[in-house]
Amino acid sequence: MTPLGPDIGLIKTTLQSWLDLFTQYSNEIFGAHQQPKLDELRNQLQRLEPLVTSYVLQICGNGVITTGSFGVRQQIRFNALFATAVMGGNNEDHLNFYDYKDSITSMLNSALGRIDARLWPPKNPNPTLIIRDDTLRERCLDLLQAQGNFDRVIREATTILEDRIRNKVPHDTLAKLIPQSADQTGENLINRLFSPDKPVIVFSDSKEERIAFYRVLVGINSFLRNPHHHKIDDAIEWSWAWSITGFIDQLLYFVDNCSVS
């Protein structure tokens, strides 16, 4: 059975209804400014805001807008914009609300326009990352859902892989093979446990396959683990971190299914 896609009609109706309600709210702020009416409209907007924000992020993606006048400016991410605009208090002062009114009206019209132009949903939906390993999912999924600093994903994922390799062997056995705990890491750990000629952790009965898997692990260590354990890299993109997580998820599965000689 083909999975059901998003209910476009429901999403469009929800966005349009919120826009209409927000327009009433704006008119009240710039008009009569009657507090009971503002409270009523604000409460309705706040109840629907999480759903509306979710839809807008799906359609337009996340980003940043700059609000305020020259000298007093602030940046607000799209995922916080709608909630901030309808939080009440000082934001209902017409001078403070002016930027929110224009930004939200523009963003909602853009989202509705993308639906009308059939630019959303995409004809080829983005693939979904399924992380099978519990530890990897618990420690990396939240990092992938963050707004940046995706080098943390690679740092955490490679640490999980190294930890899994280290704990695959009983502690007393590992201590005999590598007496110094400081040496039970990185390429030294891989060389000692996955040596194709005399493996402690056995990936395959085939030497050729053992060599191939050993080279993959060494490459992960030297190309991914080492650089990201020793420096911060703000240039790492989400798509690269996403791909690495999926790859390491598979490597963890392989390690779990290796035998120990």
C-alpha positions as CSV (number, residue, x, y, z in Angstrom):
1,M,0.0,0.0,0.0
2,T,1.3,3.4,-0.9
3,P,1.8,5.7,2.1
4,L,-0.7,8.6,2.3
5,G,0.8,12.0,1.6
6,P,0.0,15.2,3.5
7,D,-3.6,16.4,3.4
8,I,-3.0,19.4,1.3
9,G,-6.6,20.7,1.6
10,L,-6.4,20.6,5.4
11,I,-3.0,22.2,5.5
12,K,-4.1,25.0,3.2
13,T,-7.3,25.6,5.2
14,T,-5.4,25.7,8.5
15,L,-2.8,28.2,7.2
16,Q,-5.5,30.4,5.6
17,S,-7.6,30.3,8.8
18,W,-4.6,31.3,10.9
19,L,-3.8,34.1,8.5
20,D,-7.3,35.4,8.7
21,L,-7.3,35.2,12.5
22,F,-3.9,36.9,12.6
23,T,-5.1,39.7,10.4
24,Q,-8.0,40.3,12.8
25,Y,-5.5,40.3,15.7
26,S,-3.2,42.8,13.8
27,N,-6.2,45.1,13.0
28,E,-7.1,45.1,16.7
29,I,-3.6,46.0,17.8
30,F,-3.4,48.8,15.3
31,G,-7.1,49.8,15.8
32,A,-9.3,49.8,18.9
33,H,-6.8,47.8,20.9
34,Q,-9.5,46.4,23.2
35,Q,-7.8,44.0,25.7
36,P,-10.6,41.4,26.0
37,K,-10.7,41.1,22.2
38,L,-6.9,40.8,22.0
39,D,-6.9,38.1,24.7
40,E,-9.6,36.1,22.8
41,L,-7.8,36.3,19.4
42,R,-4.4,35.6,21.0
43,N,-5.6,32.5,22.8
44,Q,-7.0,31.1,19.5
45,L,-3.8,31.9,17.7
46,Q,-1.6,30.3,20.4
47,R,-3.6,27.1,20.4
48,L,-3.1,26.7,16.6
49,E,0.5,28.1,16.5
50,P,2.4,24.8,16.9
51,L,0.6,23.2,14.0
52,V,0.9,26.2,11.8
53,T,4.6,26.5,12.5
54,S,5.0,22.8,11.7
55,Y,3.3,23.3,8.3
56,V,5.3,26.4,7.4
57,L,8.6,24.8,8.2
58,Q,7.7,21.8,6.0
59,I,6.8,24.1,3.1
60,C,9.3,26.9,3.4
61,G,12.1,25.3,5.5
62,N,13.7,27.0,8.5
63,G,15.6,30.3,8.3
64,V,16.2,33.6,10.0
65,I,14.5,37.0,9.8
66,T,15.8,40.2,11.2
67,T,13.3,42.5,13.0
68,G,13.5,45.9,14.6
69,S,14.7,49.3,13.6
70,F,18.2,50.4,12.9
71,G,20.4,50.0,16.0
72,V,17.8,47.8,17.8
73,R,17.6,44.7,15.7
74,Q,17.2,41.0,16.5
75,Q,17.3,37.8,14.5
76,I,14.5,35.3,14.9
77,R,14.3,31.8,13.4
78,F,11.2,30.8,11.5
79,N,10.5,28.0,14.0
80,A,10.2,30.6,16.8
81,L,8.6,33.5,14.8
82,F,4.9,32.6,15.1
83,A,5.0,31.8,18.8
84,T,6.9,35.0,19.5
85,A,4.5,37.1,17.5
86,V,1.5,36.0,19.5
87,M,3.0,35.8,23.0
88,G,1.3,39.1,24.0
89,G,2.7,41.6,26.5
90,N,5.0,44.2,25.0
91,N,4.7,42.5,21.6
92,E,1.2,43.9,21.4
93,D,2.5,47.4,21.3
94,H,2.0,48.5,17.8
95,L,5.6,49.7,17.4
96,N,6.9,46.3,18.4
97,F,4.3,44.3,16.5
98,Y,4.8,46.0,13.1
99,D,7.7,43.7,12.0
100,Y,5.9,40.6,13.1
101,K,2.8,41.5,11.1
102,D,4.7,42.0,7.9
103,S,7.0,39.0,8.3
104,I,4.2,36.5,9.2
105,T,1.8,37.7,6.6
106,S,4.5,37.4,3.9
107,M,5.6,33.9,5.1
108,L,2.0,32.6,5.2
109,N,1.3,34.0,1.8
110,S,4.5,32.4,0.5
111,A,3.5,29.0,1.9
112,L,0.0,29.2,0.5
113,G,1.5,30.4,-2.9
114,R,3.8,27.4,-3.0
115,I,0.8,25.1,-2.4
116,D,-1.3,26.8,-5.1
117,A,1.6,26.6,-7.6
118,R,2.1,23.0,-6.8
119,L,5.6,23.5,-5.7
120,W,4.8,21.7,-2.5
121,P,4.7,18.9,-1.6
122,P,7.7,17.9,-3.7
123,K,7.0,15.3,-6.3
124,N,10.1,13.4,-5.1
125,P,9.9,13.5,-1.3
126,N,13.1,13.6,0.7
127,P,14.3,10.2,1.9
128,T,13.7,9.3,5.5
129,L,16.6,8.3,7.7
130,I,15.8,5.2,9.8
131,I,18.4,4.7,12.6
132,R,18.2,1.1,13.7
133,D,20.8,1.2,16.5
134,D,19.2,2.4,19.7
135,T,22.3,4.1,21.1
136,L,23.0,5.9,17.8
137,R,19.4,7.0,17.6
138,E,19.2,8.3,21.2
139,R,22.5,10.2,20.9
140,C,22.4,11.5,17.4
141,L,18.8,12.1,16.3
142,D,18.4,15.2,18.4
143,L,21.6,16.6,16.9
144,L,20.4,16.0,13.4
145,Q,17.2,17.9,14.3
146,A,19.2,20.9,15.5
147,Q,19.6,24.1,13.5
148,G,23.4,23.7,13.0
149,N,26.7,22.5,14.4
150,F,26.4,19.2,12.5
151,D,30.0,18.3,13.2
152,R,28.7,17.2,16.6
153,V,26.8,14.4,14.8
154,I,29.9,13.0,13.2
155,R,31.9,13.3,16.5
156,E,29.2,11.5,18.5
157,A,28.6,8.8,15.8
158,T,32.2,7.9,15.5
159,T,32.6,7.8,19.3
160,I,29.7,5.3,19.5
161,L,31.3,3.1,16.8
162,E,34.7,3.1,18.6
163,D,33.0,2.4,22.0
164,R,31.0,-0.5,20.4
165,I,34.2,-2.0,19.0
166,R,36.0,-1.7,22.3
167,N,33.2,-3.3,24.3
168,K,32.8,-6.1,21.8
169,V,35.8,-7.8,23.5
170,P,35.7,-8.8,27.2
171,H,37.6,-6.3,29.3
172,D,40.2,-8.8,30.5
173,T,40.9,-10.0,27.0
174,L,41.3,-6.4,25.7
175,A,43.6,-5.6,28.6
176,K,45.9,-8.5,27.6
177,L,45.9,-7.4,24.0
178,I,46.3,-3.7,24.7
179,P,47.6,-3.2,28.3
180,Q,47.5,0.6,28.3
181,S,43.9,2.0,28.3
182,A,45.2,5.1,26.5
183,D,46.1,2.9,23.6
184,Q,42.7,1.2,23.4
185,T,41.4,3.8,20.9
186,G,41.5,4.9,17.3
187,E,43.5,3.1,14.7
188,N,45.5,1.1,17.3
189,L,42.3,-0.5,18.5
190,I,41.2,-1.3,15.0
191,N,44.6,-2.7,14.0
192,R,44.7,-5.0,17.0
193,L,41.1,-6.3,16.9
194,F,40.4,-6.4,13.1
195,S,43.8,-7.5,11.8
196,P,42.8,-9.4,8.6
197,D,45.5,-12.0,9.2
198,K,44.7,-12.6,12.8
199,P,41.5,-11.0,13.8
200,V,40.1,-10.9,17.3
201,I,36.8,-9.6,16.1
202,V,35.9,-11.7,13.0
203,F,33.8,-10.0,10.3
204,S,34.0,-12.8,7.8
205,D,35.6,-16.2,7.0
206,S,36.8,-14.6,3.8
207,K,40.1,-12.8,4.2
208,E,39.3,-10.5,1.3
209,E,36.1,-9.4,3.1
210,R,38.0,-9.0,6.3
211,I,40.6,-6.7,4.5
212,A,37.8,-4.7,3.0
213,F,36.0,-4.1,6.3
214,Y,39.2,-3.4,8.1
215,R,40.0,-0.7,5.5
216,V,36.6,0.9,6.0
217,L,37.1,1.1,9.7
218,V,40.5,2.6,9.3
219,G,39.2,5.1,6.8
220,I,36.3,6.1,9.2
221,N,38.9,6.6,12.0
222,S,41.4,8.7,10.0
223,F,39.0,10.6,7.7
224,L,36.0,11.2,10.1
225,R,36.8,10.4,13.7
226,N,40.2,12.1,14.1
227,P,39.5,15.5,12.5
228,H,36.2,16.0,14.3
229,H,37.5,14.9,17.7
230,H,40.2,17.6,17.6
231,K,38.6,20.6,16.1
232,I,35.2,22.3,15.5
233,D,33.9,22.5,11.9
234,D,31.0,24.8,11.4
235,A,31.0,24.1,7.7
236,I,29.6,20.5,8.0
237,E,26.2,20.4,6.2
238,W,23.2,18.5,7.5
239,S,23.1,16.2,4.4
240,W,26.7,15.0,5.1
241,A,26.0,14.4,8.8
242,W,22.8,12.6,7.8
243,S,24.7,10.3,5.4
244,I,27.4,9.5,7.8
245,T,24.9,8.6,10.5
246,G,23.2,6.1,8.2
247,F,26.6,4.6,7.2
248,I,27.7,4.2,10.8
249,D,24.4,2.7,11.7
250,Q,25.1,-0.1,9.2
251,L,28.7,-0.5,10.5
252,L,27.3,-0.9,14.1
253,Y,25.1,-3.6,12.8
254,F,28.1,-5.4,11.2
255,V,30.1,-5.1,14.4
256,D,27.3,-6.4,16.5
257,N,27.1,-9.5,14.3
258,C,30.8,-10.2,14.2
259,S,32.1,-13.1,16.2
260,V,35.0,-12.9,18.7
261,S,37.8,-15.4,18.4
